[in-house]
Amino acid sequence: MNAPDLSLLPDMRRDDAGPVFAEPWQAQAFALAVRLSENGHFTWPEWADYLAHEIAAARRAGTLDLGDTYYEHWLRALERIVTDKQILTTRALEERKRCWDEAARHTEHGKPIELADNQ
C-alpha cells in the first residue's frame, strides 16, 4: 500500500505526524478516499483534481473558506468521484445519506451513530 502524496493537497491541515482533523467524520472521509484510491478506483492525482475542482467551485460561488470548510469540499468531491466512477449510483448514495440522517436523528447525543447491516 502506497501512502497518498499529500503534497498534492496543499490546503490540507497537517502536522509532523500527518493530517489533522477537527471532527471524527473528517478522518473517516479522508480514510475512505485513501482506501478507494488504494483499491484502484482512482489515482491520488485524480482525487486531488476532484478536490481542487470542488474548492474552486466554492470560491467562485463566494463561499469563504476560513479553514473550517475544507472537509466539506472533500466530502463533495468524494460523492462526485464515486458517482462519476460508478462506484455508487447517485440513487444509492442518496439512499445511504437518507439512512444516515435517519439514524442520526434517532441516536442519543454523544453516542456513536450506527447503521443497520442492511443499510
Secondary structure, 3 states (H helix, E strand, C coil): CCCCCHHHCCCCCEECCEECCCCHHHHHHHHHHHHHHHCCCCCHHHHHHHHHHHHHHHHHCCCCCCCCCHHHHHHHHHHHHHHHCCCCCHHHHHHHHHHHHHHHHCCCCCCCCCCCCCC
